Amino acid sequence: MKASTPNVHPVYAIVGKDRFLRGAALSQLVRTLERDTDEMGPARFEGVQATLAEVLDEVRTMSLLGSRRVVIVDEADSFITAHRGPLERYCTTPSDGGVLILLCQTFPKTTKLCKIIQEKGAVVGCESPRGRELVGWIVRRAQEQYDKRMSYPAAQKLREQIGDALGAADAELSKLSAYVGNRGEITPADVGALTGHHREEKVFAVTDAIASKDPAGALRCWEQVLATDRAAPVRAIAGLAWGVRRLLGARRDWDSGVSIRALAPRMYTDPTVLQRRLERVTAAQLEEQLRDLLAAEIAVKTGASTIESSVEKFIVKHSVADTGTG
């Protein structure tokens, strides 16, 4: 029989909007339970497909070696809603030989089930950092997970490039860690060289196709932008608007007399590519694109339109025919 881990609870709820944070909390918990987990390892169910009977049968299965059966229900919000009463009864008198872990986005503290799990087990909150807290999280993650120092300006630059998605930030930190190799620090220049260029090129591929009057190509490029954050497509629209805004700023500076060579490093590209981009579109056209993207973002957020129809309408409008501005 394995040595028992102290303070193991029979039921846990891991709660938070961010899937990456929930996954990190789950990984830590599973590592803590490793000595108590039976030889088969944790069983995992998808909440939208799992039945109550199969989950409870699994968690009640006794191991011949005396260890515990660990059962995970992922995306358990709908599962909890469908089986709240039976789950309340189970959690009141849970199996001694099992550990049930529910991963959910929301879990109101006022519900009876939450109060039962707080009494009989543990509720683990995963609150997503925001604003300056997110920058601090990036700094700590770089040090704790990848053993790399990172200044606040470098972390802020990374956040500006990839947005607020923690999973995307961690993926970029992994790439940056490999990029700097044995060097102990990730600098703003490293972020610009690796992350900024990658993101902007995806966004500018859309604007290039629009400027070339290639709607099919623009839609293909948009799919690549959207693929970077399919869990939150509105953020992908915001990212596209961010790219158009940066291109608009460069166009205005160029119109005011700033040289292409001075602008190119700021845009993470070479002068020839940037000049070709700026020559294809006027400031007025970019301003109209930006207005339409912001309108599309609002329409999707309020449910007035779908992301597919909003972006398709935007691309067709700006790549098939001239808008009459400029």
Backbone bond lengths (Angstrom), bond angles and torsions (degrees), N, CA, C in turn:
res aa  C-N    CA-C-N  psi(-1)  N-CA   C-N-CA  omega(-1)  CA-C   N-CA-C  phi
1 M - - - 1.476 - - 1.530 109.95 -
2 K 1.306 115.93 138.43 1.457 120.55 -178.99 1.523 110.86 -71.73
3 A 1.338 115.47 151.62 1.461 119.50 173.62 1.514 109.41 -65.64
4 S 1.313 116.27 135.87 1.462 120.65 -174.84 1.519 111.64 -82.76
5 T 1.340 115.18 141.38 1.461 121.12 174.97 1.520 108.56 -83.81
6 P 1.335 118.57 128.53 1.465 119.84 -179.35 1.518 111.94 -66.38
7 N 1.346 114.51 152.64 1.468 122.36 174.12 1.532 113.45 60.99
8 V 1.324 117.02 35.23 1.461 120.23 173.80 1.526 108.32 -80.92
9 H 1.325 116.65 127.59 1.463 120.96 179.74 1.527 109.92 -95.56
10 P 1.325 117.00 154.14 1.469 119.60 179.89 1.526 113.64 -79.87
11 V 1.336 117.69 -14.58 1.465 120.12 -178.95 1.527 109.69 -150.47
12 Y 1.334 114.91 139.66 1.457 122.07 178.50 1.531 109.03 -133.67
13 A 1.316 116.29 148.41 1.463 122.34 167.87 1.531 107.35 -122.70
14 I 1.324 116.66 122.52 1.466 122.06 176.57 1.518 106.55 -105.81
15 V 1.325 116.61 117.97 1.465 121.57 -166.67 1.523 110.93 -123.57
16 G 1.338 116.49 132.54 1.460 120.72 175.20 1.518 111.11 170.61
17 K 1.309 115.67 152.25 1.459 121.13 -179.47 1.520 112.72 -71.56
18 D 1.334 116.69 -32.40 1.459 120.53 -173.49 1.534 110.50 -87.59
19 R 1.323 116.36 118.54 1.464 121.41 -177.45 1.529 111.38 -62.67
20 F 1.328 117.00 -35.99 1.452 119.93 -179.63 1.527 110.96 -63.08
21 L 1.332 117.38 -44.45 1.461 120.73 179.77 1.521 111.17 -65.31
22 R 1.332 116.69 -40.08 1.465 118.97 177.30 1.526 110.32 -61.88
23 G 1.345 116.05 -42.13 1.457 120.09 179.16 1.515 112.41 -63.42
24 A 1.341 116.55 -39.29 1.459 120.49 179.20 1.530 110.62 -66.08
25 A 1.345 116.75 -41.99 1.467 120.37 178.39 1.526 110.36 -65.12
26 L 1.329 116.92 -38.90 1.464 120.74 177.91 1.527 110.84 -63.79
27 S 1.321 117.13 -45.04 1.468 120.80 179.94 1.528 110.92 -58.81
28 Q 1.331 115.52 -42.67 1.462 119.59 179.67 1.528 110.85 -64.72
29 L 1.340 116.30 -41.54 1.455 120.17 179.90 1.525 111.24 -66.43
30 V 1.333 116.61 -43.10 1.465 120.00 179.67 1.524 111.08 -62.39
31 R 1.334 117.02 -38.02 1.465 119.81 176.38 1.526 111.07 -63.79
32 T 1.335 115.98 -38.80 1.459 120.25 178.51 1.526 111.27 -64.28
33 L 1.345 116.33 -35.95 1.458 121.59 -177.19 1.523 113.43 -86.67
34 E 1.326 116.62 -0.97 1.467 120.09 -169.75 1.524 112.49 -55.75
35 R 1.319 117.99 -41.25 1.458 120.60 -178.49 1.524 112.21 -66.24
36 D 1.346 116.26 -24.52 1.466 120.67 -177.66 1.522 113.06 -95.98
37 T 1.322 117.60 -12.69 1.460 120.86 -175.27 1.521 110.40 -75.70
38 D 1.339 117.45 138.98 1.458 120.02 -178.72 1.518 110.92 -69.74
39 E 1.322 115.35 173.51 1.455 121.68 -171.21 1.528 113.26 -64.09
40 M 1.312 117.78 -19.59 1.463 120.72 -178.96 1.524 112.19 -80.46
41 G 1.326 117.47 -13.85 1.454 120.61 -177.64 1.512 111.32 77.71
42 P 1.338 117.87 174.97 1.467 120.63 -178.51 1.525 112.59 -62.53
43 A 1.318 116.21 143.38 1.466 122.58 171.37 1.521 107.61 -97.77
44 R 1.322 116.98 138.92 1.469 119.94 -174.26 1.522 110.03 -126.82
45 F 1.324 116.22 134.84 1.452 123.15 178.93 1.526 110.06 -126.49
46 E 1.328 116.31 147.34 1.461 121.99 171.67 1.519 108.25 -88.29
47 G 1.326 116.53 125.78 1.449 121.21 -173.63 1.517 114.62 -57.94
48 V 1.331 117.40 -35.34 1.465 119.43 -177.10 1.520 112.02 -72.91
49 Q 1.340 117.73 -17.48 1.455 121.14 -177.77 1.521 113.00 -111.39
50 A 1.310 117.80 -21.86 1.463 121.23 -173.10 1.522 111.62 -70.20
51 T 1.324 115.61 146.30 1.459 121.14 171.33 1.518 108.86 -102.04
52 L 1.320 115.00 152.72 1.457 119.58 -179.33 1.520 111.06 -60.93
53 A 1.316 116.76 -40.96 1.463 120.50 -176.48 1.523 111.54 -61.48
54 E 1.337 117.45 -45.90 1.465 118.82 -177.06 1.524 111.91 -68.48
55 V 1.344 117.04 -34.96 1.469 120.08 178.76 1.527 110.43 -67.09
56 L 1.343 116.72 -48.83 1.463 119.49 -177.55 1.523 111.78 -70.59
57 D 1.324 117.56 -34.63 1.467 119.50 175.02 1.519 110.63 -60.80
58 E 1.336 115.85 -40.70 1.465 120.42 -178.84 1.520 111.09 -66.68
59 V 1.328 116.89 -44.77 1.466 119.53 -175.71 1.526 111.63 -72.60
60 R 1.332 117.10 -21.76 1.473 120.88 179.25 1.535 112.35 -89.58
61 T 1.340 117.00 -6.66 1.457 120.34 -179.54 1.518 109.82 -66.58
62 M 1.316 116.28 125.37 1.464 121.06 -177.45 1.525 110.63 -88.82
63 S 1.309 116.37 136.64 1.461 121.50 176.22 1.522 109.82 -84.29
64 L 1.334 116.84 139.62 1.463 121.58 177.60 1.521 111.59 -65.51
65 L 1.328 117.41 -23.88 1.466 121.33 -178.09 1.526 112.61 -92.31
66 G 1.315 116.71 1.61 1.456 119.91 176.36 1.516 114.88 85.33
67 S 1.321 118.55 0.56 1.466 121.22 178.75 1.527 109.83 -83.53
68 R 1.318 115.49 172.22 1.454 120.34 -174.34 1.527 112.26 -93.82
69 R 1.315 115.37 149.33 1.463 122.01 173.68 1.516 107.55 -90.64
70 V 1.339 117.71 119.23 1.459 122.29 179.59 1.518 108.99 -99.73
71 V 1.328 116.39 124.27 1.461 122.44 -176.38 1.523 108.75 -124.85
72 I 1.326 116.23 126.46 1.466 123.07 -177.23 1.523 109.23 -113.25
73 V 1.328 116.60 130.29 1.469 121.54 172.30 1.524 107.14 -112.28
74 D 1.332 116.70 110.74 1.460 122.20 -177.76 1.523 110.04 -87.89
75 E 1.352 116.23 149.44 1.471 121.47 -178.01 1.521 109.16 46.65
76 A 1.339 115.58 59.01 1.461 121.33 -168.75 1.523 114.36 -88.29
77 D 1.325 119.06 6.43 1.472 120.16 -176.29 1.527 112.17 -57.70
78 S 1.337 116.69 -50.25 1.461 119.83 -179.27 1.526 110.95 -68.80
79 F 1.323 117.22 -34.05 1.463 122.13 177.95 1.529 110.08 -62.50
80 I 1.328 116.82 -43.85 1.464 121.47 178.65 1.520 110.47 -64.54
81 T 1.337 116.54 -44.42 1.461 120.60 -179.63 1.528 111.27 -60.49
82 A 1.332 116.75 -41.19 1.466 121.17 -176.55 1.524 112.66 -74.09
83 H 1.340 117.67 -26.14 1.470 120.60 -171.92 1.525 112.07 -129.47
84 R 1.305 117.12 33.36 1.466 120.13 -172.57 1.538 111.92 -59.39
85 G 1.321 117.60 -47.92 1.463 120.87 -177.78 1.523 112.70 -60.02
86 P 1.348 118.25 -55.04 1.476 119.45 177.99 1.525 113.35 -59.95
87 L 1.338 117.95 -35.12 1.461 120.11 177.85 1.530 111.01 -66.96
88 E 1.334 116.72 -37.49 1.463 120.05 176.19 1.524 110.13 -61.09
89 R 1.344 116.66 -42.28 1.461 119.98 -179.52 1.530 110.75 -67.77
90 Y 1.337 116.26 -42.08 1.462 118.59 179.48 1.526 111.11 -64.02
91 C 1.314 117.31 -47.06 1.467 120.49 -176.03 1.528 112.51 -68.14
92 T 1.328 116.99 -22.13 1.468 120.12 175.84 1.527 110.26 -68.14
93 T 1.337 116.09 -38.97 1.478 120.73 177.23 1.529 108.36 -130.88
94 P 1.315 118.08 72.34 1.464 120.83 -175.05 1.523 112.18 -72.97
95 S 1.327 114.81 162.37 1.461 121.43 179.00 1.522 110.57 -66.52
96 D 1.320 115.96 136.92 1.468 120.12 177.06 1.526 111.78 -71.79
97 G 1.318 116.59 -22.38 1.456 119.93 -174.82 1.511 114.51 -100.27
98 G 1.325 118.45 10.48 1.456 120.70 -177.17 1.512 112.84 -137.21
99 V 1.320 115.05 160.39 1.460 122.51 174.14 1.525 107.44 -128.19
100 L 1.322 116.73 118.41 1.457 122.22 178.58 1.517 108.86 -101.76
101 I 1.338 116.63 127.05 1.465 121.92 -179.46 1.522 108.48 -120.75
102 L 1.312 116.95 118.85 1.464 123.21 179.11 1.529 108.85 -105.31
103 L 1.330 117.39 122.93 1.464 121.69 176.24 1.524 107.86 -104.89
104 C 1.321 116.77 121.13 1.462 119.29 -177.14 1.529 110.77 -144.28
105 Q 1.321 114.21 158.29 1.464 119.63 -179.13 1.518 111.71 -79.14
106 T 1.331 116.72 -38.64 1.462 121.15 179.61 1.524 109.25 -132.69
107 F 1.321 115.93 148.30 1.465 121.08 -179.15 1.522 107.41 -157.95
108 P 1.351 117.32 81.74 1.466 120.43 -173.66 1.529 112.67 -55.92
109 K 1.321 115.54 133.55 1.459 120.98 -178.43 1.521 112.71 -67.50
110 T 1.344 116.20 -18.57 1.467 119.35 -178.29 1.517 113.25 -80.25
111 T 1.328 118.19 -10.65 1.467 119.96 -177.30 1.526 110.43 -76.73
112 K 1.320 114.60 153.47 1.461 120.87 179.90 1.529 110.74 -62.89
113 L 1.352 116.35 -40.09 1.459 119.82 -178.25 1.525 111.51 -63.12
114 C 1.315 116.75 -41.47 1.466 120.23 178.77 1.528 110.40 -62.29
115 K 1.312 117.11 -43.38 1.462 120.72 -179.66 1.523 110.97 -64.06
116 I 1.340 116.99 -37.80 1.464 120.60 179.23 1.528 110.10 -65.93
117 I 1.349 116.12 -44.62 1.466 119.15 -178.49 1.520 110.58 -67.59
118 Q 1.329 117.61 -35.68 1.469 119.65 175.74 1.523 111.44 -62.25
119 E 1.341 116.29 -33.50 1.472 120.75 -179.68 1.524 111.60 -79.56
120 K 1.328 116.44 -44.29 1.462 120.74 -173.64 1.531 113.25 -92.38
121 G 1.312 117.31 -20.77 1.452 120.83 -175.77 1.510 111.70 -143.06
122 A 1.339 116.03 -124.56 1.467 120.27 -178.14 1.520 110.31 -154.20
123 V 1.324 115.58 140.85 1.466 122.41 172.59 1.519 107.09 -108.93
124 V 1.336 116.44 120.27 1.459 122.33 -176.85 1.525 108.36 -105.35
125 G 1.315 117.28 112.89 1.455 121.55 -179.89 1.522 111.52 -87.15
126 C 1.325 116.36 138.33 1.472 122.39 178.82 1.519 108.08 -123.93
127 E 1.318 116.30 82.89 1.465 120.82 -177.44 1.514 110.06 -85.07
128 S 1.325 115.79 126.67 1.459 120.48 -178.14 1.521 110.88 -73.07
129 P 1.331 118.21 133.00 1.465 120.54 176.15 1.527 110.61 -69.89
130 R 1.313 116.68 152.07 1.454 122.46 -179.20 1.520 109.34 -133.54
131 G 1.339 115.82 151.90 1.453 121.26 174.10 1.518 113.00 57.50
132 R 1.332 115.36 -127.95 1.462 120.88 -178.60 1.530 111.49 -63.90
133 E 1.345 116.43 -29.30 1.461 119.29 177.33 1.523 110.88 -62.93
134 L 1.325 116.72 -36.34 1.459 120.21 179.97 1.528 110.63 -66.22
135 V 1.326 116.84 -39.18 1.465 120.19 177.37 1.529 109.87 -61.79
136 G 1.327 115.97 -43.09 1.458 119.92 177.11 1.521 112.09 -63.02
137 W 1.339 116.55 -37.60 1.468 120.58 178.01 1.529 110.17 -62.53
138 I 1.326 117.61 -40.92 1.462 121.09 179.38 1.523 110.40 -62.78
139 V 1.337 116.44 -42.55 1.472 120.73 178.87 1.521 110.25 -60.65
140 R 1.346 116.38 -46.92 1.469 120.22 -178.91 1.530 111.24 -67.08
141 R 1.314 117.22 -40.17 1.464 120.65 -179.27 1.522 110.79 -63.24
142 A 1.319 116.70 -40.71 1.469 120.48 179.02 1.523 110.30 -60.86
143 Q 1.336 116.70 -40.88 1.461 120.62 -178.25 1.522 111.84 -74.66
144 E 1.342 116.45 -47.91 1.458 120.46 -172.40 1.522 112.81 -75.58
145 Q 1.331 117.47 -38.06 1.456 120.15 -175.45 1.528 112.40 -92.63
146 Y 1.334 116.71 -33.93 1.468 119.57 -172.19 1.531 113.65 -119.78
147 D 1.337 115.67 1.06 1.463 120.87 177.58 1.534 111.61 56.22
148 K 1.341 116.00 41.89 1.460 121.81 178.61 1.518 110.00 -125.64
149 R 1.315 116.08 132.91 1.462 119.91 172.26 1.523 109.06 -74.06
150 M 1.326 114.76 147.76 1.467 119.37 179.01 1.518 108.04 -149.35
151 S 1.305 117.19 124.22 1.456 120.73 179.81 1.525 109.98 -74.65
152 Y 1.335 115.99 161.85 1.464 119.51 177.56 1.535 111.70 -61.99
153 P 1.347 119.52 -40.46 1.477 117.86 176.08 1.527 113.03 -59.89
154 A 1.334 117.58 -38.05 1.465 120.06 178.65 1.518 110.54 -67.18
155 A 1.343 116.91 -42.23 1.465 120.42 178.83 1.522 111.56 -66.13
156 Q 1.329 116.58 -39.08 1.462 120.70 177.77 1.526 110.19 -63.74
157 K 1.304 117.22 -40.55 1.465 121.31 178.81 1.531 110.33 -63.03
158 L 1.341 115.88 -40.69 1.460 119.48 178.32 1.517 110.52 -64.16
159 R 1.322 116.88 -42.07 1.464 119.75 178.57 1.532 111.52 -62.35
160 E 1.320 116.36 -40.73 1.464 119.78 178.25 1.522 111.25 -62.26
161 Q 1.327 116.72 -33.05 1.454 120.64 -176.24 1.520 112.27 -77.79
162 I 1.334 117.71 -39.92 1.469 119.18 -170.41 1.523 113.69 -113.13
163 G 1.338 118.34 -4.91 1.459 119.74 178.82 1.521 112.58 86.86
164 D 1.344 116.16 -159.03 1.461 121.49 -171.18 1.524 113.69 -100.14
165 A 1.322 118.56 3.84 1.463 121.18 -178.92 1.527 109.86 -73.14
166 L 1.332 117.28 117.62 1.457 120.78 -175.93 1.522 112.00 -67.24
167 G 1.317 116.66 -37.41 1.455 119.41 178.47 1.516 111.84 -62.16
168 A 1.336 116.25 -40.88 1.466 120.00 178.03 1.528 110.33 -66.75
169 A 1.343 116.80 -38.86 1.469 119.93 178.27 1.519 110.66 -62.91
170 D 1.326 116.82 -42.66 1.454 119.89 -179.91 1.528 110.94 -66.15
171 A 1.334 116.78 -39.27 1.463 119.58 178.21 1.530 111.19 -62.69
172 E 1.338 116.15 -39.86 1.455 119.30 178.40 1.527 111.29 -68.95
173 L 1.337 117.09 -36.18 1.460 119.79 176.60 1.527 110.91 -63.31
174 S 1.325 116.46 -37.91 1.467 119.92 177.59 1.524 110.60 -62.00
175 K 1.331 115.95 -44.38 1.470 119.77 179.11 1.526 111.35 -67.37
176 L 1.332 116.17 -39.98 1.462 119.60 179.54 1.522 111.42 -65.62
177 S 1.330 116.39 -37.54 1.451 120.36 177.85 1.525 111.26 -61.29
178 A 1.329 116.17 -43.59 1.462 119.98 177.22 1.531 110.73 -67.29
179 Y 1.338 115.75 -35.59 1.471 121.48 -177.37 1.528 111.23 -64.65
180 V 1.354 117.42 -42.44 1.466 119.53 -177.14 1.525 112.04 -82.84
181 G 1.326 117.30 -13.52 1.459 120.62 175.33 1.519 113.21 63.09
182 N 1.308 116.70 -127.86 1.460 122.03 -176.92 1.525 113.50 -75.99
183 R 1.323 116.73 -12.06 1.465 118.89 178.51 1.529 109.40 -64.78
184 G 1.326 117.21 139.39 1.454 121.14 -171.86 1.511 115.77 -85.82
185 E 1.343 118.10 -4.28 1.467 120.55 -175.48 1.510 111.05 -131.43
186 I 1.341 116.17 140.76 1.458 123.54 171.20 1.519 107.18 -98.97
187 T 1.318 117.40 117.97 1.461 122.37 -174.61 1.529 111.12 -98.88
188 P 1.338 117.63 165.52 1.466 120.11 173.48 1.528 112.32 -56.51
189 A 1.316 116.57 -35.37 1.470 119.74 178.30 1.521 111.28 -64.37
190 D 1.328 117.00 -37.38 1.465 120.38 176.93 1.527 110.63 -63.29
191 V 1.332 116.22 -43.87 1.462 120.63 179.28 1.520 110.31 -61.46
192 G 1.333 115.96 -45.00 1.459 119.79 179.31 1.511 112.63 -63.37
193 A 1.326 116.71 -40.40 1.463 120.63 -176.43 1.519 112.11 -69.29
194 L 1.333 117.48 -36.14 1.459 120.18 -173.24 1.524 112.87 -100.48
195 T 1.321 116.12 -52.90 1.458 120.31 -171.60 1.515 112.85 -84.64
196 G 1.326 117.20 -48.18 1.454 119.71 -176.52 1.513 112.18 -60.08
197 H 1.304 117.00 -45.34 1.461 120.86 -178.96 1.523 110.40 -62.14
198 H 1.321 116.99 -44.04 1.463 121.09 -177.67 1.520 111.08 -60.21
199 R 1.337 116.32 -46.74 1.458 119.21 -176.81 1.522 111.68 -70.03
200 E 1.321 116.04 -45.82 1.454 118.78 -176.03 1.520 111.69 -65.24
201 E 1.332 117.28 -36.03 1.459 118.63 179.93 1.519 111.31 -63.72
202 K 1.340 118.54 -36.45 1.456 121.30 176.32 1.525 110.72 -63.55
203 V 1.342 115.45 -44.34 1.462 119.85 -179.44 1.522 110.59 -67.50
204 F 1.342 116.77 -45.53 1.455 119.51 -177.14 1.526 112.17 -69.93
205 A 1.331 117.77 -20.79 1.464 119.51 173.75 1.526 110.09 -62.78
206 V 1.343 116.96 -34.97 1.471 120.47 176.84 1.518 110.10 -67.60
207 T 1.338 116.95 -49.04 1.463 119.45 -177.64 1.533 111.24 -66.76
208 D 1.337 116.96 -32.61 1.469 119.80 176.50 1.524 110.61 -63.82
209 A 1.333 116.10 -44.15 1.467 119.66 -179.61 1.523 110.93 -66.41
210 I 1.338 116.40 -37.98 1.468 119.69 176.61 1.524 110.15 -62.69
211 A 1.331 116.77 -46.24 1.464 120.80 179.85 1.521 111.64 -63.33
212 S 1.341 116.98 -29.18 1.464 121.54 178.77 1.521 112.37 -84.39
213 K 1.339 116.83 3.95 1.469 122.60 -178.71 1.528 110.89 58.44
214 D 1.337 114.95 46.40 1.465 122.19 -178.92 1.521 108.80 -122.15
215 P 1.340 118.14 80.78 1.469 119.70 -176.42 1.524 113.45 -62.69
216 A 1.337 117.70 -37.64 1.466 120.00 179.23 1.527 110.47 -63.69
217 G 1.329 116.48 -43.41 1.459 120.29 177.66 1.509 111.40 -64.98
218 A 1.341 117.44 -39.53 1.464 120.82 179.56 1.524 110.85 -63.84
219 L 1.338 117.22 -39.10 1.460 120.34 178.56 1.523 111.36 -67.22
220 R 1.325 117.49 -38.03 1.467 120.03 176.57 1.531 110.62 -63.99
221 C 1.318 116.26 -41.81 1.466 119.80 179.39 1.528 110.96 -67.86
222 W 1.340 116.23 -36.29 1.456 119.84 177.31 1.528 110.48 -61.85
223 E 1.322 117.85 -38.94 1.461 120.57 177.99 1.527 110.79 -58.70
224 Q 1.317 116.93 -35.26 1.472 120.33 178.71 1.532 110.65 -69.43
225 V 1.339 116.39 -38.55 1.464 119.64 175.75 1.526 110.00 -63.66
226 L 1.328 116.14 -47.03 1.457 121.36 -178.24 1.520 111.35 -62.97
227 A 1.314 117.52 -33.33 1.466 121.50 -178.07 1.521 112.12 -64.01
228 T 1.331 117.89 -20.44 1.463 120.12 179.81 1.523 111.87 -74.38
229 D 1.343 118.27 -14.64 1.464 119.75 -177.96 1.518 109.75 -157.42
230 R 1.329 117.58 59.14 1.459 120.96 -176.55 1.523 112.80 -65.50
231 A 1.337 117.17 -22.69 1.457 119.32 179.84 1.513 112.01 -71.27
232 A 1.322 118.33 -18.18 1.460 122.00 -177.89 1.523 109.08 -143.27
233 P 1.342 118.10 75.82 1.463 120.72 -174.87 1.516 114.20 -61.81
234 V 1.341 117.91 -28.63 1.462 119.51 178.32 1.521 110.10 -61.63
235 R 1.347 117.02 -34.68 1.455 119.43 177.08 1.519 110.62 -65.82
236 A 1.352 116.45 -31.26 1.458 119.58 177.98 1.527 110.27 -67.89
237 I 1.336 117.95 -38.88 1.465 120.91 174.89 1.525 109.77 -62.58
238 A 1.330 115.70 -43.44 1.464 119.42 178.67 1.519 110.28 -61.99
239 G 1.325 117.12 -37.01 1.458 120.30 177.58 1.513 112.22 -65.08
240 L 1.329 116.41 -38.75 1.459 120.38 176.80 1.526 110.29 -65.74
241 A 1.339 115.88 -41.67 1.469 119.66 177.09 1.530 110.84 -63.37
242 W 1.314 116.05 -37.65 1.468 120.56 177.03 1.524 110.58 -60.63
243 G 1.333 117.11 -42.43 1.457 120.34 178.27 1.519 112.56 -65.31
244 V 1.338 116.67 -41.17 1.464 120.44 178.02 1.526 109.76 -64.57
245 R 1.325 115.90 -38.98 1.471 119.62 179.39 1.533 110.89 -63.17
246 R 1.326 116.81 -40.29 1.459 120.17 178.43 1.530 110.78 -66.89
247 L 1.324 116.58 -39.75 1.457 120.24 178.18 1.527 110.39 -66.24
248 L 1.331 116.43 -37.86 1.464 120.62 177.03 1.523 110.48 -63.05
249 G 1.336 116.90 -43.14 1.460 119.58 178.19 1.523 111.84 -60.72
250 A 1.345 116.25 -40.41 1.463 120.22 178.58 1.530 110.89 -66.64
251 R 1.318 116.39 -39.82 1.475 119.93 180.00 1.535 110.39 -64.77
252 R 1.320 116.41 -42.88 1.464 119.21 178.63 1.528 111.30 -63.89
253 D 1.334 116.79 -41.51 1.464 119.70 178.12 1.520 110.92 -64.16
254 W 1.314 116.99 -40.29 1.471 121.25 178.58 1.521 110.27 -63.55
255 D 1.346 115.67 -42.67 1.467 119.91 178.21 1.525 111.50 -62.63
256 S 1.332 117.00 -30.13 1.465 120.32 -177.99 1.527 112.46 -85.39
257 G 1.345 116.47 -2.55 1.454 119.39 174.62 1.518 116.37 112.82
258 V 1.345 118.25 -0.61 1.467 120.17 177.34 1.535 108.38 -70.38
259 S 1.315 116.58 136.60 1.460 120.52 -176.02 1.528 111.73 -73.54
260 I 1.323 115.40 152.21 1.459 121.45 176.61 1.525 110.74 -59.87
261 R 1.321 116.68 -38.89 1.467 119.70 -178.93 1.526 111.80 -64.57
262 A 1.307 117.30 -31.58 1.465 120.42 177.38 1.528 111.57 -76.18
263 L 1.338 116.20 -31.00 1.455 120.33 -177.78 1.524 112.79 -80.99
264 A 1.327 117.59 -31.96 1.465 122.02 -171.52 1.531 113.76 -56.97
265 P 1.346 120.26 -46.41 1.474 118.57 -179.80 1.521 112.93 -60.79
266 R 1.316 116.64 -35.61 1.460 120.48 178.85 1.520 112.15 -65.41
267 M 1.338 115.93 -28.08 1.463 121.21 -178.25 1.523 112.56 -98.24
268 Y 1.319 117.09 7.73 1.468 122.93 177.61 1.536 112.32 56.56
269 T 1.310 116.61 41.14 1.459 120.02 178.82 1.523 108.76 -149.06
270 D 1.332 115.76 175.18 1.460 118.22 -179.96 1.525 109.64 -91.92
271 P 1.338 118.91 160.20 1.463 122.31 -174.25 1.522 113.78 -58.73
272 T 1.341 118.16 -37.25 1.463 120.39 -178.01 1.521 111.26 -64.77
273 V 1.336 116.80 -45.52 1.470 121.18 179.44 1.515 110.35 -63.91
274 L 1.339 117.34 -44.32 1.461 120.33 -178.21 1.524 110.80 -64.86
275 Q 1.330 117.86 -42.54 1.463 119.81 179.73 1.524 110.83 -61.61
276 R 1.332 116.01 -40.89 1.466 118.90 178.77 1.527 110.87 -62.06
277 R 1.327 116.56 -39.95 1.463 119.82 179.03 1.519 111.74 -65.75
278 L 1.325 116.55 -45.04 1.458 120.02 -176.58 1.523 111.89 -69.78
279 E 1.325 117.30 -31.04 1.463 120.34 179.79 1.525 112.00 -70.06
280 R 1.330 116.84 -22.08 1.465 120.23 -175.49 1.516 113.83 -82.49
281 V 1.343 117.62 -15.51 1.456 119.43 -171.70 1.522 109.70 -144.68
282 T 1.318 116.04 141.95 1.456 120.99 179.10 1.519 110.84 -91.64
283 A 1.323 115.71 165.32 1.463 120.03 177.02 1.524 110.62 -62.01
284 A 1.323 116.66 -38.53 1.471 119.98 -179.67 1.524 111.27 -64.15
285 Q 1.343 116.87 -39.37 1.460 119.80 178.42 1.522 111.46 -66.62
286 L 1.328 116.67 -39.10 1.456 120.20 177.99 1.526 111.41 -67.56
287 E 1.326 116.67 -36.93 1.460 120.07 177.03 1.527 110.68 -62.27
288 E 1.338 116.32 -40.19 1.463 119.68 178.49 1.530 110.74 -68.05
289 Q 1.335 116.93 -39.97 1.459 119.98 176.29 1.525 110.94 -58.97
290 L 1.323 115.61 -43.47 1.451 120.08 -178.80 1.527 111.05 -63.98
291 R 1.329 117.42 -42.81 1.469 120.43 177.57 1.525 110.67 -60.63
292 D 1.315 116.82 -43.11 1.466 120.43 -178.53 1.525 111.95 -67.84
293 L 1.328 117.56 -35.97 1.466 120.31 177.88 1.528 111.26 -67.96
294 L 1.315 116.52 -40.84 1.460 119.67 178.12 1.526 110.37 -65.72
295 A 1.336 117.42 -37.07 1.463 120.94 176.52 1.527 110.45 -65.70
296 A 1.344 116.48 -39.04 1.466 120.69 177.98 1.521 110.96 -64.33
297 E 1.336 116.45 -40.64 1.469 120.58 179.30 1.523 110.70 -61.56
298 I 1.330 116.73 -43.97 1.467 121.26 179.49 1.521 110.35 -64.98
299 A 1.350 116.73 -42.05 1.465 120.42 -179.18 1.523 111.91 -61.90
300 V 1.328 116.23 -40.70 1.477 119.93 179.62 1.525 110.14 -69.20
301 K 1.337 117.13 -43.31 1.461 120.65 -178.89 1.523 112.35 -62.60
302 T 1.330 117.03 -35.91 1.465 121.04 -176.88 1.519 112.84 -90.56
303 G 1.323 117.42 -2.23 1.454 120.51 179.17 1.516 114.22 81.94
304 A 1.328 117.39 7.93 1.463 120.41 -179.90 1.526 112.22 -75.43
305 S 1.326 116.87 -17.36 1.457 120.94 -179.17 1.520 108.86 -155.26
306 T 1.319 116.11 163.02 1.454 120.86 174.38 1.525 109.09 -93.88
307 I 1.305 116.51 158.71 1.453 119.68 179.02 1.520 111.01 -63.00
308 E 1.344 116.62 -37.20 1.469 119.54 -178.55 1.522 111.63 -62.30
309 S 1.342 116.26 -49.33 1.467 119.38 -177.24 1.523 111.90 -70.30
310 S 1.351 116.95 -36.39 1.467 119.82 -179.01 1.526 111.67 -65.01
311 V 1.325 116.54 -46.27 1.457 119.30 -177.73 1.519 111.17 -72.92
312 E 1.333 116.96 -38.27 1.462 119.28 177.42 1.534 110.45 -61.02
313 K 1.327 116.30 -42.60 1.466 120.62 177.84 1.526 110.57 -61.40
314 F 1.336 116.55 -43.38 1.460 120.97 179.17 1.529 111.28 -61.34
315 I 1.326 116.60 -47.56 1.460 120.15 -176.99 1.519 111.49 -65.99
316 V 1.327 116.46 -43.38 1.466 119.18 179.32 1.522 110.98 -62.78
317 K 1.333 116.44 -43.44 1.464 119.85 -178.93 1.517 111.77 -59.48
318 H 1.328 117.03 -42.34 1.456 119.96 -171.30 1.526 114.46 -95.29
319 S 1.325 116.82 -6.16 1.464 117.03 179.63 1.522 114.05 -117.91
320 V 1.326 117.43 -20.31 1.467 118.77 -178.60 1.521 111.41 -86.59
321 A 1.305 116.60 -41.70 1.466 119.86 -176.72 1.498 110.01 -135.57
322 D 1.322 116.93 152.01 1.457 121.37 175.92 1.517 109.32 -65.06
323 T 1.333 116.35 145.93 1.451 120.86 -178.62 1.518 112.96 -84.56
324 G 1.303 115.34 -10.96 1.454 118.79 -179.50 1.508 113.90 87.49
325 T 1.356 116.72 3.20 1.458 119.31 176.53 1.494 109.31 -101.03
326 G 1.328 117.29 166.97 1.463 121.27 175.86 1.492 111.12 117.84
